[in-house]
Amino acid sequence: MKNKHLYNVVISGLPAGVHTYPFELGDAFFAGFENSEVQHGQLQAEVSVEKQCDFLQLGVHITGSVTTPCDRCLDDLQLPVQFHATPVVKFTDSETAESLPGDDDILWATAGDHELDIAPYLYDSIILSLPLRRIHPDGQCNREMTERLKQMNSE
């Protein structure tokens, strides 16, 4: 991903307390992901980091909207995005944190990492917050495409 460093949060040397990182997630953010389902986006993300004894507690809030193709007519469809999660960053002595098993609530970092790239987490969170079936409300799909689909179904 280009401009990968733009979506990093500092994790080494954090003093006690909560540290907040705001991010603007627009078209350039989504262009950095190959074959992205999102064509355009206008989102704000706020990531808070709270240092605990042996882990970091994150608070991730994402709001805004994205544009994806309608599953029915392929025209642009704007969808709202509201996402909130509190993942934990755990540290490991392993050289590659990516190879460790994880889930939606656990991110891994190596003991020597100074920053954590949260772009993949933000992207996945946005994509997974979208509905599975992305279609316009009834009557708002492209009429020409709708007629063509009806014609093809009748044949």
Phi and psi in radians as a Rosetta constraint file:
Dihedral C 1 N 2 CA 2 C 2 CIRCULARHARMONIC -1.216 0.35
Dihedral N 2 CA 2 C 2 N 3 CIRCULARHARMONIC 2.698 0.35
Dihedral C 2 N 3 CA 3 C 3 CIRCULARHARMONIC 0.915 0.35
Dihedral N 3 CA 3 C 3 N 4 CIRCULARHARMONIC 0.623 0.35
Dihedral C 3 N 4 CA 4 C 4 CIRCULARHARMONIC -0.991 0.35
Dihedral N 4 CA 4 C 4 N 5 CIRCULARHARMONIC -0.654 0.35
Dihedral C 4 N 5 CA 5 C 5 CIRCULARHARMONIC -1.153 0.35
Dihedral N 5 CA 5 C 5 N 6 CIRCULARHARMONIC -0.271 0.35
Dihedral C 5 N 6 CA 6 C 6 CIRCULARHARMONIC -1.208 0.35
Dihedral N 6 CA 6 C 6 N 7 CIRCULARHARMONIC -0.306 0.35
Dihedral C 6 N 7 CA 7 C 7 CIRCULARHARMONIC -2.063 0.35
Dihedral N 7 CA 7 C 7 N 8 CIRCULARHARMONIC 0.682 0.35
Dihedral C 7 N 8 CA 8 C 8 CIRCULARHARMONIC -1.816 0.35
Dihedral N 8 CA 8 C 8 N 9 CIRCULARHARMONIC 2.555 0.35
Dihedral C 8 N 9 CA 9 C 9 CIRCULARHARMONIC -2.048 0.35
Dihedral N 9 CA 9 C 9 N 10 CIRCULARHARMONIC 2.413 0.35
Dihedral C 9 N 10 CA 10 C 10 CIRCULARHARMONIC -1.267 0.35
Dihedral N 10 CA 10 C 10 N 11 CIRCULARHARMONIC 2.277 0.35
Dihedral C 10 N 11 CA 11 C 11 CIRCULARHARMONIC -2.130 0.35
Dihedral N 11 CA 11 C 11 N 12 CIRCULARHARMONIC -0.241 0.35
Dihedral C 11 N 12 CA 12 C 12 CIRCULARHARMONIC -1.724 0.35
Dihedral N 12 CA 12 C 12 N 13 CIRCULARHARMONIC 2.475 0.35
Dihedral C 12 N 13 CA 13 C 13 CIRCULARHARMONIC 1.252 0.35
Dihedral N 13 CA 13 C 13 N 14 CIRCULARHARMONIC 0.350 0.35
Dihedral C 13 N 14 CA 14 C 14 CIRCULARHARMONIC -1.253 0.35
Dihedral N 14 CA 14 C 14 N 15 CIRCULARHARMONIC 2.273 0.35
Dihedral C 14 N 15 CA 15 C 15 CIRCULARHARMONIC -1.294 0.35
Dihedral N 15 CA 15 C 15 N 16 CIRCULARHARMONIC 2.902 0.35
Dihedral C 15 N 16 CA 16 C 16 CIRCULARHARMONIC -1.045 0.35
Dihedral N 16 CA 16 C 16 N 17 CIRCULARHARMONIC 2.623 0.35
Dihedral C 16 N 17 CA 17 C 17 CIRCULARHARMONIC 2.052 0.35
Dihedral N 17 CA 17 C 17 N 18 CIRCULARHARMONIC -3.109 0.35
Dihedral C 17 N 18 CA 18 C 18 CIRCULARHARMONIC -1.784 0.35
Dihedral N 18 CA 18 C 18 N 19 CIRCULARHARMONIC 2.320 0.35
Dihedral C 18 N 19 CA 19 C 19 CIRCULARHARMONIC -2.091 0.35
Dihedral N 19 CA 19 C 19 N 20 CIRCULARHARMONIC 2.297 0.35
Dihedral C 19 N 20 CA 20 C 20 CIRCULARHARMONIC -1.980 0.35
Dihedral N 20 CA 20 C 20 N 21 CIRCULARHARMONIC 2.386 0.35
Dihedral C 20 N 21 CA 21 C 21 CIRCULARHARMONIC -2.174 0.35
Dihedral N 21 CA 21 C 21 N 22 CIRCULARHARMONIC 2.008 0.35
Dihedral C 21 N 22 CA 22 C 22 CIRCULARHARMONIC -1.581 0.35
Dihedral N 22 CA 22 C 22 N 23 CIRCULARHARMONIC 2.514 0.35
Dihedral C 22 N 23 CA 23 C 23 CIRCULARHARMONIC -2.363 0.35
Dihedral N 23 CA 23 C 23 N 24 CIRCULARHARMONIC 2.421 0.35
Dihedral C 23 N 24 CA 24 C 24 CIRCULARHARMONIC -1.714 0.35
Dihedral N 24 CA 24 C 24 N 25 CIRCULARHARMONIC 2.166 0.35
Dihedral C 24 N 25 CA 25 C 25 CIRCULARHARMONIC -1.979 0.35
Dihedral N 25 CA 25 C 25 N 26 CIRCULARHARMONIC 1.765 0.35
Dihedral C 25 N 26 CA 26 C 26 CIRCULARHARMONIC -2.062 0.35
Dihedral N 26 CA 26 C 26 N 27 CIRCULARHARMONIC -2.744 0.35
Dihedral C 26 N 27 CA 27 C 27 CIRCULARHARMONIC -1.030 0.35
Dihedral N 27 CA 27 C 27 N 28 CIRCULARHARMONIC -0.661 0.35
Dihedral C 27 N 28 CA 28 C 28 CIRCULARHARMONIC -1.121 0.35
Dihedral N 28 CA 28 C 28 N 29 CIRCULARHARMONIC -0.620 0.35
Dihedral C 28 N 29 CA 29 C 29 CIRCULARHARMONIC -1.093 0.35
Dihedral N 29 CA 29 C 29 N 30 CIRCULARHARMONIC -0.844 0.35
Dihedral C 29 N 30 CA 30 C 30 CIRCULARHARMONIC -1.261 0.35
Dihedral N 30 CA 30 C 30 N 31 CIRCULARHARMONIC -0.501 0.35
Dihedral C 30 N 31 CA 31 C 31 CIRCULARHARMONIC -1.144 0.35
Dihedral N 31 CA 31 C 31 N 32 CIRCULARHARMONIC -0.386 0.35
Dihedral C 31 N 32 CA 32 C 32 CIRCULARHARMONIC -1.311 0.35
Dihedral N 32 CA 32 C 32 N 33 CIRCULARHARMONIC -0.132 0.35
Dihedral C 32 N 33 CA 33 C 33 CIRCULARHARMONIC -1.928 0.35
Dihedral N 33 CA 33 C 33 N 34 CIRCULARHARMONIC 2.149 0.35
Dihedral C 33 N 34 CA 34 C 34 CIRCULARHARMONIC -1.120 0.35
Dihedral N 34 CA 34 C 34 N 35 CIRCULARHARMONIC 2.377 0.35
Dihedral C 34 N 35 CA 35 C 35 CIRCULARHARMONIC 0.989 0.35
Dihedral N 35 CA 35 C 35 N 36 CIRCULARHARMONIC 0.694 0.35
Dihedral C 35 N 36 CA 36 C 36 CIRCULARHARMONIC -1.143 0.35
Dihedral N 36 CA 36 C 36 N 37 CIRCULARHARMONIC 2.408 0.35
Dihedral C 36 N 37 CA 37 C 37 CIRCULARHARMONIC -1.265 0.35
Dihedral N 37 CA 37 C 37 N 38 CIRCULARHARMONIC -0.372 0.35
Dihedral C 37 N 38 CA 38 C 38 CIRCULARHARMONIC -1.642 0.35
Dihedral N 38 CA 38 C 38 N 39 CIRCULARHARMONIC 2.206 0.35
Dihedral C 38 N 39 CA 39 C 39 CIRCULARHARMONIC -1.512 0.35
Dihedral N 39 CA 39 C 39 N 40 CIRCULARHARMONIC -0.731 0.35
Dihedral C 39 N 40 CA 40 C 40 CIRCULARHARMONIC -2.459 0.35
Dihedral N 40 CA 40 C 40 N 41 CIRCULARHARMONIC 2.688 0.35
Dihedral C 40 N 41 CA 41 C 41 CIRCULARHARMONIC -2.706 0.35
Dihedral N 41 CA 41 C 41 N 42 CIRCULARHARMONIC 2.611 0.35
Dihedral C 41 N 42 CA 42 C 42 CIRCULARHARMONIC -2.444 0.35
Dihedral N 42 CA 42 C 42 N 43 CIRCULARHARMONIC 1.602 0.35
Dihedral C 42 N 43 CA 43 C 43 CIRCULARHARMONIC -2.291 0.35
Dihedral N 43 CA 43 C 43 N 44 CIRCULARHARMONIC 2.706 0.35
Dihedral C 43 N 44 CA 44 C 44 CIRCULARHARMONIC -2.092 0.35
Dihedral N 44 CA 44 C 44 N 45 CIRCULARHARMONIC 2.314 0.35
Dihedral C 44 N 45 CA 45 C 45 CIRCULARHARMONIC -2.118 0.35
Dihedral N 45 CA 45 C 45 N 46 CIRCULARHARMONIC 2.445 0.35
Dihedral C 45 N 46 CA 46 C 46 CIRCULARHARMONIC -2.226 0.35
Dihedral N 46 CA 46 C 46 N 47 CIRCULARHARMONIC 2.153 0.35
Dihedral C 46 N 47 CA 47 C 47 CIRCULARHARMONIC -2.041 0.35
Dihedral N 47 CA 47 C 47 N 48 CIRCULARHARMONIC 2.097 0.35
Dihedral C 47 N 48 CA 48 C 48 CIRCULARHARMONIC -1.821 0.35
Dihedral N 48 CA 48 C 48 N 49 CIRCULARHARMONIC 2.489 0.35
Dihedral C 48 N 49 CA 49 C 49 CIRCULARHARMONIC -2.159 0.35
Dihedral N 49 CA 49 C 49 N 50 CIRCULARHARMONIC 2.153 0.35
Dihedral C 49 N 50 CA 50 C 50 CIRCULARHARMONIC -2.085 0.35
Dihedral N 50 CA 50 C 50 N 51 CIRCULARHARMONIC 2.156 0.35
Dihedral C 50 N 51 CA 51 C 51 CIRCULARHARMONIC -1.420 0.35
Dihedral N 51 CA 51 C 51 N 52 CIRCULARHARMONIC 2.221 0.35
Dihedral C 51 N 52 CA 52 C 52 CIRCULARHARMONIC -1.925 0.35
Dihedral N 52 CA 52 C 52 N 53 CIRCULARHARMONIC -3.053 0.35
Dihedral C 52 N 53 CA 53 C 53 CIRCULARHARMONIC -0.965 0.35
Dihedral N 53 CA 53 C 53 N 54 CIRCULARHARMONIC -1.003 0.35
Dihedral C 53 N 54 CA 54 C 54 CIRCULARHARMONIC -2.259 0.35
Dihedral N 54 CA 54 C 54 N 55 CIRCULARHARMONIC 0.330 0.35
Dihedral C 54 N 55 CA 55 C 55 CIRCULARHARMONIC -2.721 0.35
Dihedral N 55 CA 55 C 55 N 56 CIRCULARHARMONIC 2.998 0.35
Dihedral C 55 N 56 CA 56 C 56 CIRCULARHARMONIC -2.047 0.35
Dihedral N 56 CA 56 C 56 N 57 CIRCULARHARMONIC 2.367 0.35
Dihedral C 56 N 57 CA 57 C 57 CIRCULARHARMONIC -1.753 0.35
Dihedral N 57 CA 57 C 57 N 58 CIRCULARHARMONIC 2.124 0.35
Dihedral C 57 N 58 CA 58 C 58 CIRCULARHARMONIC -1.772 0.35
Dihedral N 58 CA 58 C 58 N 59 CIRCULARHARMONIC 2.660 0.35
Dihedral C 58 N 59 CA 59 C 59 CIRCULARHARMONIC -2.193 0.35
Dihedral N 59 CA 59 C 59 N 60 CIRCULARHARMONIC 2.082 0.35
Dihedral C 59 N 60 CA 60 C 60 CIRCULARHARMONIC -2.049 0.35
Dihedral N 60 CA 60 C 60 N 61 CIRCULARHARMONIC 2.133 0.35
Dihedral C 60 N 61 CA 61 C 61 CIRCULARHARMONIC -2.182 0.35
Dihedral N 61 CA 61 C 61 N 62 CIRCULARHARMONIC 2.194 0.35
Dihedral C 61 N 62 CA 62 C 62 CIRCULARHARMONIC -2.255 0.35
Dihedral N 62 CA 62 C 62 N 63 CIRCULARHARMONIC 2.253 0.35
Dihedral C 62 N 63 CA 63 C 63 CIRCULARHARMONIC -2.399 0.35
Dihedral N 63 CA 63 C 63 N 64 CIRCULARHARMONIC 2.659 0.35
Dihedral C 63 N 64 CA 64 C 64 CIRCULARHARMONIC 2.520 0.35
Dihedral N 64 CA 64 C 64 N 65 CIRCULARHARMONIC -2.632 0.35
Dihedral C 64 N 65 CA 65 C 65 CIRCULARHARMONIC -2.576 0.35
Dihedral N 65 CA 65 C 65 N 66 CIRCULARHARMONIC 2.734 0.35
Dihedral C 65 N 66 CA 66 C 66 CIRCULARHARMONIC -2.283 0.35
Dihedral N 66 CA 66 C 66 N 67 CIRCULARHARMONIC 2.777 0.35
Dihedral C 66 N 67 CA 67 C 67 CIRCULARHARMONIC -2.013 0.35
Dihedral N 67 CA 67 C 67 N 68 CIRCULARHARMONIC 2.188 0.35
Dihedral C 67 N 68 CA 68 C 68 CIRCULARHARMONIC -2.287 0.35
Dihedral N 68 CA 68 C 68 N 69 CIRCULARHARMONIC 2.868 0.35
Dihedral C 68 N 69 CA 69 C 69 CIRCULARHARMONIC -1.282 0.35
Dihedral N 69 CA 69 C 69 N 70 CIRCULARHARMONIC 2.486 0.35
Dihedral C 69 N 70 CA 70 C 70 CIRCULARHARMONIC -1.187 0.35
Dihedral N 70 CA 70 C 70 N 71 CIRCULARHARMONIC 2.366 0.35
Dihedral C 70 N 71 CA 71 C 71 CIRCULARHARMONIC -1.174 0.35
Dihedral N 71 CA 71 C 71 N 72 CIRCULARHARMONIC -0.361 0.35
Dihedral C 71 N 72 CA 72 C 72 CIRCULARHARMONIC -1.646 0.35
Dihedral N 72 CA 72 C 72 N 73 CIRCULARHARMONIC -0.888 0.35
Dihedral C 72 N 73 CA 73 C 73 CIRCULARHARMONIC -1.950 0.35
Dihedral N 73 CA 73 C 73 N 74 CIRCULARHARMONIC -0.126 0.35
Dihedral C 73 N 74 CA 74 C 74 CIRCULARHARMONIC 1.242 0.35
Dihedral N 74 CA 74 C 74 N 75 CIRCULARHARMONIC 0.059 0.35
Dihedral C 74 N 75 CA 75 C 75 CIRCULARHARMONIC -1.298 0.35
Dihedral N 75 CA 75 C 75 N 76 CIRCULARHARMONIC 2.847 0.35
Dihedral C 75 N 76 CA 76 C 76 CIRCULARHARMONIC -1.092 0.35
Dihedral N 76 CA 76 C 76 N 77 CIRCULARHARMONIC 2.447 0.35
Dihedral C 76 N 77 CA 77 C 77 CIRCULARHARMONIC -2.313 0.35
Dihedral N 77 CA 77 C 77 N 78 CIRCULARHARMONIC 2.150 0.35
Dihedral C 77 N 78 CA 78 C 78 CIRCULARHARMONIC -1.656 0.35
Dihedral N 78 CA 78 C 78 N 79 CIRCULARHARMONIC 2.240 0.35
Dihedral C 78 N 79 CA 79 C 79 CIRCULARHARMONIC -2.151 0.35
Dihedral N 79 CA 79 C 79 N 80 CIRCULARHARMONIC 2.394 0.35
Dihedral C 79 N 80 CA 80 C 80 CIRCULARHARMONIC -1.316 0.35
Dihedral N 80 CA 80 C 80 N 81 CIRCULARHARMONIC 2.658 0.35
Dihedral C 80 N 81 CA 81 C 81 CIRCULARHARMONIC -2.244 0.35
Dihedral N 81 CA 81 C 81 N 82 CIRCULARHARMONIC 2.206 0.35
Dihedral C 81 N 82 CA 82 C 82 CIRCULARHARMONIC -2.321 0.35
Dihedral N 82 CA 82 C 82 N 83 CIRCULARHARMONIC 2.069 0.35
Dihedral C 82 N 83 CA 83 C 83 CIRCULARHARMONIC -2.440 0.35
Dihedral N 83 CA 83 C 83 N 84 CIRCULARHARMONIC 2.422 0.35
Dihedral C 83 N 84 CA 84 C 84 CIRCULARHARMONIC -2.528 0.35
Dihedral N 84 CA 84 C 84 N 85 CIRCULARHARMONIC 2.323 0.35
Dihedral C 84 N 85 CA 85 C 85 CIRCULARHARMONIC -2.670 0.35
Dihedral N 85 CA 85 C 85 N 86 CIRCULARHARMONIC 2.820 0.35
Dihedral C 85 N 86 CA 86 C 86 CIRCULARHARMONIC -2.284 0.35
Dihedral N 86 CA 86 C 86 N 87 CIRCULARHARMONIC 1.222 0.35
Dihedral C 86 N 87 CA 87 C 87 CIRCULARHARMONIC -1.245 0.35
Dihedral N 87 CA 87 C 87 N 88 CIRCULARHARMONIC 2.826 0.35
Dihedral C 87 N 88 CA 88 C 88 CIRCULARHARMONIC -1.981 0.35
Dihedral N 88 CA 88 C 88 N 89 CIRCULARHARMONIC 2.429 0.35
Dihedral C 88 N 89 CA 89 C 89 CIRCULARHARMONIC -1.795 0.35
Dihedral N 89 CA 89 C 89 N 90 CIRCULARHARMONIC 2.052 0.35
Dihedral C 89 N 90 CA 90 C 90 CIRCULARHARMONIC -1.849 0.35
Dihedral N 90 CA 90 C 90 N 91 CIRCULARHARMONIC 2.640 0.35
Dihedral C 90 N 91 CA 91 C 91 CIRCULARHARMONIC -1.845 0.35
Dihedral N 91 CA 91 C 91 N 92 CIRCULARHARMONIC 2.565 0.35
Dihedral C 91 N 92 CA 92 C 92 CIRCULARHARMONIC -2.361 0.35
Dihedral N 92 CA 92 C 92 N 93 CIRCULARHARMONIC 2.743 0.35
Dihedral C 92 N 93 CA 93 C 93 CIRCULARHARMONIC -1.511 0.35
Dihedral N 93 CA 93 C 93 N 94 CIRCULARHARMONIC -0.175 0.35
Dihedral C 93 N 94 CA 94 C 94 CIRCULARHARMONIC -1.077 0.35
Dihedral N 94 CA 94 C 94 N 95 CIRCULARHARMONIC 2.598 0.35
Dihedral C 94 N 95 CA 95 C 95 CIRCULARHARMONIC -1.306 0.35
Dihedral N 95 CA 95 C 95 N 96 CIRCULARHARMONIC -0.465 0.35
Dihedral C 95 N 96 CA 96 C 96 CIRCULARHARMONIC -2.186 0.35
Dihedral N 96 CA 96 C 96 N 97 CIRCULARHARMONIC 1.826 0.35
Dihedral C 96 N 97 CA 97 C 97 CIRCULARHARMONIC -1.181 0.35
Dihedral N 97 CA 97 C 97 N 98 CIRCULARHARMONIC -0.427 0.35
Dihedral C 97 N 98 CA 98 C 98 CIRCULARHARMONIC -1.125 0.35
Dihedral N 98 CA 98 C 98 N 99 CIRCULARHARMONIC -0.452 0.35
Dihedral C 98 N 99 CA 99 C 99 CIRCULARHARMONIC -1.429 0.35
Dihedral N 99 CA 99 C 99 N 100 CIRCULARHARMONIC -0.138 0.35
Dihedral C 99 N 100 CA 100 C 100 CIRCULARHARMONIC -1.400 0.35
Dihedral N 100 CA 100 C 100 N 101 CIRCULARHARMONIC 2.545 0.35
Dihedral C 100 N 101 CA 101 C 101 CIRCULARHARMONIC -1.192 0.35
Dihedral N 101 CA 101 C 101 N 102 CIRCULARHARMONIC 2.463 0.35
Dihedral C 101 N 102 CA 102 C 102 CIRCULARHARMONIC -2.573 0.35
Dihedral N 102 CA 102 C 102 N 103 CIRCULARHARMONIC 3.115 0.35
Dihedral C 102 N 103 CA 103 C 103 CIRCULARHARMONIC -2.484 0.35
Dihedral N 103 CA 103 C 103 N 104 CIRCULARHARMONIC -2.920 0.35
Dihedral C 103 N 104 CA 104 C 104 CIRCULARHARMONIC -1.131 0.35
Dihedral N 104 CA 104 C 104 N 105 CIRCULARHARMONIC -0.409 0.35
Dihedral C 104 N 105 CA 105 C 105 CIRCULARHARMONIC -1.804 0.35
Dihedral N 105 CA 105 C 105 N 106 CIRCULARHARMONIC -0.023 0.35
Dihedral C 105 N 106 CA 106 C 106 CIRCULARHARMONIC -2.239 0.35
Dihedral N 106 CA 106 C 106 N 107 CIRCULARHARMONIC 2.177 0.35
Dihedral C 106 N 107 CA 107 C 107 CIRCULARHARMONIC -1.958 0.35
Dihedral N 107 CA 107 C 107 N 108 CIRCULARHARMONIC 2.528 0.35
Dihedral C 107 N 108 CA 108 C 108 CIRCULARHARMONIC -1.937 0.35
Dihedral N 108 CA 108 C 108 N 109 CIRCULARHARMONIC 2.506 0.35
Dihedral C 108 N 109 CA 109 C 109 CIRCULARHARMONIC -2.408 0.35
Dihedral N 109 CA 109 C 109 N 110 CIRCULARHARMONIC 2.597 0.35
Dihedral C 109 N 110 CA 110 C 110 CIRCULARHARMONIC -1.430 0.35
Dihedral N 110 CA 110 C 110 N 111 CIRCULARHARMONIC 2.773 0.35
Dihedral C 110 N 111 CA 111 C 111 CIRCULARHARMONIC -1.039 0.35
Dihedral N 111 CA 111 C 111 N 112 CIRCULARHARMONIC -0.476 0.35
Dihedral C 111 N 112 CA 112 C 112 CIRCULARHARMONIC -1.600 0.35
Dihedral N 112 CA 112 C 112 N 113 CIRCULARHARMONIC -0.052 0.35
Dihedral C 112 N 113 CA 113 C 113 CIRCULARHARMONIC -1.177 0.35
Dihedral N 113 CA 113 C 113 N 114 CIRCULARHARMONIC 2.358 0.35
Dihedral C 113 N 114 CA 114 C 114 CIRCULARHARMONIC -1.694 0.35
Dihedral N 114 CA 114 C 114 N 115 CIRCULARHARMONIC -0.496 0.35
Dihedral C 114 N 115 CA 115 C 115 CIRCULARHARMONIC -2.346 0.35
Dihedral N 115 CA 115 C 115 N 116 CIRCULARHARMONIC 2.738 0.35
Dihedral C 115 N 116 CA 116 C 116 CIRCULARHARMONIC -2.092 0.35
Dihedral N 116 CA 116 C 116 N 117 CIRCULARHARMONIC 2.151 0.35
Dihedral C 116 N 117 CA 117 C 117 CIRCULARHARMONIC -1.385 0.35
Dihedral N 117 CA 117 C 117 N 118 CIRCULARHARMONIC 1.930 0.35
Dihedral C 117 N 118 CA 118 C 118 CIRCULARHARMONIC -1.768 0.35
Dihedral N 118 CA 118 C 118 N 119 CIRCULARHARMONIC 0.084 0.35
Dihedral C 118 N 119 CA 119 C 119 CIRCULARHARMONIC -0.989 0.35
Dihedral N 119 CA 119 C 119 N 120 CIRCULARHARMONIC -0.833 0.35
Dihedral C 119 N 120 CA 120 C 120 CIRCULARHARMONIC -1.072 0.35
Dihedral N 120 CA 120 C 120 N 121 CIRCULARHARMONIC -0.655 0.35
Dihedral C 120 N 121 CA 121 C 121 CIRCULARHARMONIC -1.146 0.35
Dihedral N 121 CA 121 C 121 N 122 CIRCULARHARMONIC -0.768 0.35
Dihedral C 121 N 122 CA 122 C 122 CIRCULARHARMONIC -1.079 0.35
Dihedral N 122 CA 122 C 122 N 123 CIRCULARHARMONIC -0.800 0.35
Dihedral C 122 N 123 CA 123 C 123 CIRCULARHARMONIC -1.068 0.35
Dihedral N 123 CA 123 C 123 N 124 CIRCULARHARMONIC -0.876 0.35
Dihedral C 123 N 124 CA 124 C 124 CIRCULARHARMONIC -1.059 0.35
Dihedral N 124 CA 124 C 124 N 125 CIRCULARHARMONIC -0.689 0.35
Dihedral C 124 N 125 CA 125 C 125 CIRCULARHARMONIC -1.108 0.35
Dihedral N 125 CA 125 C 125 N 126 CIRCULARHARMONIC -0.702 0.35
Dihedral C 125 N 126 CA 126 C 126 CIRCULARHARMONIC -1.151 0.35
Dihedral N 126 CA 126 C 126 N 127 CIRCULARHARMONIC -0.861 0.35
Dihedral C 126 N 127 CA 127 C 127 CIRCULARHARMONIC -1.062 0.35
Dihedral N 127 CA 127 C 127 N 128 CIRCULARHARMONIC -0.762 0.35
Dihedral C 127 N 128 CA 128 C 128 CIRCULARHARMONIC -1.273 0.35
Dihedral N 128 CA 128 C 128 N 129 CIRCULARHARMONIC -0.291 0.35
Dihedral C 128 N 129 CA 129 C 129 CIRCULARHARMONIC -1.474 0.35
Dihedral N 129 CA 129 C 129 N 130 CIRCULARHARMONIC -0.170 0.35
Dihedral C 129 N 130 CA 130 C 130 CIRCULARHARMONIC -1.384 0.35
Dihedral N 130 CA 130 C 130 N 131 CIRCULARHARMONIC 2.646 0.35
Dihedral C 130 N 131 CA 131 C 131 CIRCULARHARMONIC -1.158 0.35
Dihedral N 131 CA 131 C 131 N 132 CIRCULARHARMONIC 2.670 0.35
Dihedral C 131 N 132 CA 132 C 132 CIRCULARHARMONIC -1.147 0.35
Dihedral N 132 CA 132 C 132 N 133 CIRCULARHARMONIC -0.723 0.35
Dihedral C 132 N 133 CA 133 C 133 CIRCULARHARMONIC -1.815 0.35
Dihedral N 133 CA 133 C 133 N 134 CIRCULARHARMONIC 1.996 0.35
Dihedral C 133 N 134 CA 134 C 134 CIRCULARHARMONIC -1.909 0.35
Dihedral N 134 CA 134 C 134 N 135 CIRCULARHARMONIC 1.662 0.35
Dihedral C 134 N 135 CA 135 C 135 CIRCULARHARMONIC -2.357 0.35
Dihedral N 135 CA 135 C 135 N 136 CIRCULARHARMONIC 2.686 0.35
Dihedral C 135 N 136 CA 136 C 136 CIRCULARHARMONIC -1.137 0.35
Dihedral N 136 CA 136 C 136 N 137 CIRCULARHARMONIC 2.687 0.35
Dihedral C 136 N 137 CA 137 C 137 CIRCULARHARMONIC -1.043 0.35
Dihedral N 137 CA 137 C 137 N 138 CIRCULARHARMONIC 2.744 0.35
Dihedral C 137 N 138 CA 138 C 138 CIRCULARHARMONIC -0.890 0.35
Dihedral N 138 CA 138 C 138 N 139 CIRCULARHARMONIC 2.329 0.35
Dihedral C 138 N 139 CA 139 C 139 CIRCULARHARMONIC 1.503 0.35
Dihedral N 139 CA 139 C 139 N 140 CIRCULARHARMONIC -0.058 0.35
Dihedral C 139 N 140 CA 140 C 140 CIRCULARHARMONIC -1.862 0.35
Dihedral N 140 CA 140 C 140 N 141 CIRCULARHARMONIC -0.027 0.35
Dihedral C 140 N 141 CA 141 C 141 CIRCULARHARMONIC -1.268 0.35
Dihedral N 141 CA 141 C 141 N 142 CIRCULARHARMONIC 2.801 0.35
Dihedral C 141 N 142 CA 142 C 142 CIRCULARHARMONIC -1.007 0.35
Dihedral N 142 CA 142 C 142 N 143 CIRCULARHARMONIC 2.073 0.35
Dihedral C 142 N 143 CA 143 C 143 CIRCULARHARMONIC -1.084 0.35
Dihedral N 143 CA 143 C 143 N 144 CIRCULARHARMONIC -0.716 0.35
Dihedral C 143 N 144 CA 144 C 144 CIRCULARHARMONIC -1.079 0.35
Dihedral N 144 CA 144 C 144 N 145 CIRCULARHARMONIC -0.770 0.35
Dihedral C 144 N 145 CA 145 C 145 CIRCULARHARMONIC -1.188 0.35
Dihedral N 145 CA 145 C 145 N 146 CIRCULARHARMONIC -0.692 0.35
Dihedral C 145 N 146 CA 146 C 146 CIRCULARHARMONIC -1.082 0.35
Dihedral N 146 CA 146 C 146 N 147 CIRCULARHARMONIC -0.752 0.35
Dihedral C 146 N 147 CA 147 C 147 CIRCULARHARMONIC -1.129 0.35
Dihedral N 147 CA 147 C 147 N 148 CIRCULARHARMONIC -0.719 0.35
Dihedral C 147 N 148 CA 148 C 148 CIRCULARHARMONIC -1.102 0.35
Dihedral N 148 CA 148 C 148 N 149 CIRCULARHARMONIC -0.726 0.35
Dihedral C 148 N 149 CA 149 C 149 CIRCULARHARMONIC -1.115 0.35
Dihedral N 149 CA 149 C 149 N 150 CIRCULARHARMONIC -0.728 0.35
Dihedral C 149 N 150 CA 150 C 150 CIRCULARHARMONIC -1.081 0.35
Dihedral N 150 CA 150 C 150 N 151 CIRCULARHARMONIC -0.736 0.35
Dihedral C 150 N 151 CA 151 C 151 CIRCULARHARMONIC -1.096 0.35
Dihedral N 151 CA 151 C 151 N 152 CIRCULARHARMONIC -0.748 0.35
Dihedral C 151 N 152 CA 152 C 152 CIRCULARHARMONIC -1.190 0.35
Dihedral N 152 CA 152 C 152 N 153 CIRCULARHARMONIC -0.619 0.35
Dihedral C 152 N 153 CA 153 C 153 CIRCULARHARMONIC -1.194 0.35
Dihedral N 153 CA 153 C 153 N 154 CIRCULARHARMONIC -0.580 0.35
Dihedral C 153 N 154 CA 154 C 154 CIRCULARHARMONIC -1.331 0.35
Dihedral N 154 CA 154 C 154 N 155 CIRCULARHARMONIC -0.388 0.35
